Amino acid sequence: MMIPNVLSIAGSDPSGGAGIQADLKAISANGAFAMAAITALTAQNTQGVQGIHLVPPAFVQAQIEAIFEDIRVDAVKIGMIATAEIAETVALCLQGCDAPIVLDPVMIAKGGAPLLQPDAVAVVRDRLLPLATLVTPNLPEAAHLLGTQTATTRAKMEAQGRALVERGCHAVLMKGGHLTEGASPDCLVTQDDLRWFESKRTDTRNTHGTGCTVSAALAAQLAAGRDISTAVAAAKAYIAQAIAHADALTVGSGHGPTHHFAATCAPIQDISS
């Protein structure tokens, strides 16, 4: 069986919990071959972002073009874009792409640091969103894209999801982790349907990179040929398991990462003897 190839276009997280590093793990854990075009380097750890070094747009373009010139791309995940210029460049590179595109509109890091410049929001909304097969905003991100207040109820989540679909994307997965209810509900809105996905909320502080992880998992599932609803169900089950086992890791003293390989990871055996 052919293994699908997935390209992530996003920023780097040297601590390994979010960004490109999380994407590579999540794509691999979901059965695809992972590739990466880096838009920004960050200095960060589990306690927050200390610095951002942007990759020149021309070199972002060179990375993406190098992949498409040589390698079959079965899905694309877009994460941290950072600037309007990089967003325009990515949109230009993906014009005419017939592979599924998952857009995760990364705007603010877990610790509160801004990861998208204010003038880039309109470009992400007007240029990248219409290219997307699936957009995966959390509730603050969805509100920011729409210029409205953050949804606080399921009814408002549904309404904002429909408003984003009307802006040109095929489907939106409204991630409900910011709701205060005991569950963690997500709402999938397509052009002609709406479906809720439920999962138990895990009490842990190790949730760094969850948005990156689930969007990358979705890209891998779509690359394998699954329909959007099936892909969402699989990706949500994957991230729920990764969060549920996150406390098995001892990474940093702040918001730690999820356990991307919880399903397959086993202790390394000592074979020295």
PLY file of the C-alpha trace (Angstrom):
ply
format ascii 1.0
element vertex 273
property float x
property float y
property float z
element edge 272
property int vertex1
property int vertex2
end_header
0.00 0.00 0.00
1.31 3.42 -0.97
2.38 5.60 1.97
1.07 9.17 1.48
3.36 12.20 1.58
2.37 15.23 3.68
4.01 18.66 3.57
3.84 20.91 6.62
4.44 24.63 6.10
4.97 26.09 9.56
7.36 27.49 12.15
9.93 25.57 14.16
9.72 24.80 17.88
13.11 23.70 19.27
11.46 22.22 22.37
9.69 19.71 20.11
6.15 20.17 21.38
4.61 22.36 18.69
5.23 23.66 15.18
7.15 21.68 12.59
8.50 19.25 15.17
5.03 18.33 16.41
3.77 18.10 12.82
6.50 15.66 11.81
5.65 13.43 14.77
1.88 13.58 14.26
2.09 12.93 10.52
4.40 9.97 11.10
2.20 8.58 13.90
-0.76 8.72 11.50
0.97 6.64 8.87
2.28 9.21 6.38
5.71 10.42 5.28
6.33 13.89 6.75
8.03 16.82 4.98
8.53 20.41 6.12
8.96 23.92 4.75
9.92 26.26 7.60
8.48 29.79 7.79
10.09 30.92 11.04
12.58 29.84 13.68
11.52 30.37 17.27
13.43 30.34 20.54
10.93 28.73 22.90
10.41 26.09 25.52
7.51 24.89 27.66
7.43 28.24 29.47
6.97 30.45 26.42
8.43 32.07 23.32
11.60 34.11 23.80
12.26 35.09 20.19
11.22 34.70 16.54
13.48 34.78 13.49
11.54 34.98 10.22
12.56 33.07 7.10
12.65 35.39 4.05
9.56 34.83 1.88
11.69 34.01 -1.16
13.32 31.15 0.74
9.96 29.90 1.99
8.95 29.79 -1.67
12.16 27.99 -2.61
11.50 25.27 -0.01
7.92 24.68 -1.18
8.85 24.67 -4.86
11.70 22.22 -4.24
9.23 19.75 -2.73
6.60 20.06 -5.45
9.17 19.83 -8.25
10.38 16.43 -7.07
7.92 14.77 -4.70
4.26 13.80 -4.93
2.38 15.77 -2.28
-0.80 14.09 -1.05
-1.78 16.75 1.50
-0.54 20.07 2.85
-0.79 21.42 6.38
-0.30 25.17 6.93
0.60 26.33 10.42
2.51 29.39 11.62
2.71 31.96 8.81
3.85 34.97 10.87
3.62 37.78 8.26
1.45 39.01 5.41
4.36 38.60 3.00
4.87 34.95 3.92
1.12 34.32 3.73
1.02 35.80 0.21
3.99 33.67 -0.80
2.41 30.46 0.51
-0.88 31.29 -1.23
0.96 31.85 -4.50
2.83 28.55 -4.18
-0.36 26.60 -3.50
-2.48 28.05 -6.28
-3.65 25.11 -8.36
-2.66 22.53 -5.75
-5.11 19.63 -6.05
-4.10 17.94 -2.78
-6.14 18.52 0.40
-4.98 21.57 2.35
-5.46 21.88 6.12
-5.11 25.44 7.44
-4.40 25.87 11.14
-4.56 29.66 11.65
-1.86 29.90 14.33
-2.05 33.33 15.97
-1.00 33.09 19.62
1.34 30.67 21.38
0.21 28.72 24.45
2.06 31.20 26.66
0.44 34.22 25.01
3.14 35.33 22.56
1.75 36.59 19.21
2.73 34.37 16.27
0.86 36.24 13.51
1.36 39.93 12.79
-1.87 41.99 12.79
-1.70 42.88 9.07
-1.35 39.20 8.19
-4.78 38.23 9.55
-6.59 39.65 6.51
-4.23 37.84 4.13
-4.75 34.52 5.90
-8.52 35.08 5.76
-8.72 36.34 2.17
-5.92 34.39 0.43
-5.27 31.17 2.35
-8.68 30.34 3.74
-10.32 29.99 0.27
-7.60 27.48 -0.69
-8.29 25.26 2.32
-10.05 21.94 2.32
-10.34 22.23 6.10
-9.65 25.11 8.50
-9.02 24.23 12.18
-9.32 27.33 14.38
-9.71 27.34 18.12
-12.40 29.71 19.37
-10.22 32.84 19.80
-8.69 32.28 16.35
-12.10 31.90 14.70
-13.30 35.10 16.35
-10.16 36.94 15.26
-10.62 35.86 11.65
-14.22 37.07 11.73
-13.60 40.25 13.71
-16.07 39.28 16.42
-16.27 38.06 20.02
-15.02 34.62 21.01
-17.79 32.01 21.00
-18.91 30.91 24.45
-21.68 28.47 23.50
-22.18 25.66 21.03
-24.72 27.73 19.10
-22.16 30.51 18.62
-19.55 27.96 17.56
-21.90 26.70 14.86
-22.67 30.22 13.65
-19.01 31.20 13.43
-18.15 27.96 11.66
-20.80 28.70 9.03
-19.50 32.26 8.66
-16.00 30.97 7.94
-17.29 28.45 5.39
-19.08 31.31 3.64
-15.68 32.94 3.16
-14.69 30.21 0.74
-13.17 27.18 2.46
-14.69 23.73 2.04
-15.04 22.93 5.75
-14.22 24.25 9.23
-13.46 22.32 12.39
-14.32 24.63 15.30
-12.24 23.34 18.22
-14.12 23.77 21.49
-11.32 23.33 24.00
-11.86 26.89 25.26
-15.44 26.18 26.33
-15.87 25.83 30.09
-17.97 22.67 29.99
-16.61 19.35 31.18
-16.29 17.77 27.73
-14.10 18.87 24.82
-16.50 19.27 21.88
-15.48 20.10 18.30
-17.90 21.16 15.58
-17.33 20.23 11.94
-19.12 22.60 9.57
-19.21 21.90 5.84
-21.06 23.64 3.06
-24.07 21.37 3.52
-23.71 19.65 6.90
-22.81 20.05 10.57
-21.55 17.40 12.99
-20.36 17.42 16.59
-17.45 15.32 17.85
-17.19 14.71 21.59
-14.33 13.59 23.79
-13.52 13.53 27.48
-11.47 16.46 28.77
-8.18 15.35 30.37
-6.93 17.24 33.41
-3.33 18.02 32.47
-1.14 21.05 31.90
0.67 19.23 29.08
-1.24 20.62 26.12
1.53 22.47 24.28
1.12 22.06 20.53
-2.29 20.39 20.52
-3.54 22.57 17.65
-0.47 21.83 15.54
-0.74 18.14 16.33
-4.40 17.66 15.46
-4.15 19.64 12.19
-1.13 17.60 11.12
-2.95 14.38 11.98
-5.90 15.58 9.90
-3.62 16.24 6.93
-2.22 12.71 7.19
-5.71 11.22 7.38
-6.90 13.21 4.35
-3.74 12.26 2.46
-4.68 8.62 2.97
-7.93 9.26 1.10
-10.34 9.45 4.03
-13.33 11.77 3.84
-13.36 14.81 6.12
-15.74 13.38 8.72
-13.77 10.14 9.03
-10.49 12.07 9.15
-11.79 14.29 11.96
-12.95 11.31 13.99
-9.56 9.61 13.61
-7.56 12.76 14.36
-9.69 13.58 17.41
-9.20 10.07 18.78
-5.46 10.43 18.17
-5.10 13.78 19.95
-7.27 12.60 22.85
-4.93 9.67 23.36
-1.84 11.88 23.02
-3.18 14.25 25.69
-4.35 11.44 27.97
-0.80 10.03 28.05
1.02 13.38 28.13
1.86 13.08 31.82
4.05 10.09 31.00
6.53 12.61 29.57
8.89 14.74 31.67
9.61 17.63 29.30
10.11 21.05 30.83
8.50 22.81 33.78
5.73 24.72 31.97
3.08 23.63 29.48
4.53 20.33 28.35
3.89 18.54 25.04
1.46 15.78 24.25
2.64 12.18 23.77
2.60 11.90 19.98
3.58 8.24 19.95
1.53 7.03 22.91
-0.04 4.26 20.83
3.24 2.74 19.71
5.91 3.87 22.15
7.52 1.19 24.30
10.50 1.46 26.64
13.83 0.97 24.89
15.32 -2.33 25.90
18.93 -2.58 27.04
20.68 -4.88 24.57
24.23 -3.98 25.60
24.63 -7.26 27.42
0 1
1 2
2 3
3 4
4 5
5 6
6 7
7 8
8 9
9 10
10 11
11 12
12 13
13 14
14 15
15 16
16 17
17 18
18 19
19 20
20 21
21 22
22 23
23 24
24 25
25 26
26 27
27 28
28 29
29 30
30 31
31 32
32 33
33 34
34 35
35 36
36 37
37 38
38 39
39 40
40 41
41 42
42 43
43 44
44 45
45 46
46 47
47 48
48 49
49 50
50 51
51 52
52 53
53 54
54 55
55 56
56 57
57 58
58 59
59 60
60 61
61 62
62 63
63 64
64 65
65 66
66 67
67 68
68 69
69 70
70 71
71 72
72 73
73 74
74 75
75 76
76 77
77 78
78 79
79 80
80 81
81 82
82 83
83 84
84 85
85 86
86 87
87 88
88 89
89 90
90 91
91 92
92 93
93 94
94 95
95 96
96 97
97 98
98 99
99 100
100 101
101 102
102 103
103 104
104 105
105 106
106 107
107 108
108 109
109 110
110 111
111 112
112 113
113 114
114 115
115 116
116 117
117 118
118 119
119 120
120 121
121 122
122 123
123 124
124 125
125 126
126 127
127 128
128 129
129 130
130 131
131 132
132 133
133 134
134 135
135 136
136 137
137 138
138 139
139 140
140 141
141 142
142 143
143 144
144 145
145 146
146 147
147 148
148 149
149 150
150 151
151 152
152 153
153 154
154 155
155 156
156 157
157 158
158 159
159 160
160 161
161 162
162 163
163 164
164 165
165 166
166 167
167 168
168 169
169 170
170 171
171 172
172 173
173 174
174 175
175 176
176 177
177 178
178 179
179 180
180 181
181 182
182 183
183 184
184 185
185 186
186 187
187 188
188 189
189 190
190 191
191 192
192 193
193 194
194 195
195 196
196 197
197 198
198 199
199 200
200 201
201 202
202 203
203 204
204 205
205 206
206 207
207 208
208 209
209 210
210 211
211 212
212 213
213 214
214 215
215 216
216 217
217 218
218 219
219 220
220 221
221 222
222 223
223 224
224 225
225 226
226 227
227 228
228 229
229 230
230 231
231 232
232 233
233 234
234 235
235 236
236 237
237 238
238 239
239 240
240 241
241 242
242 243
243 244
244 245
245 246
246 247
247 248
248 249
249 250
250 251
251 252
252 253
253 254
254 255
255 256
256 257
257 258
258 259
259 260
260 261
261 262
262 263
263 264
264 265
265 266
266 267
267 268
268 269
269 270
270 271
271 272
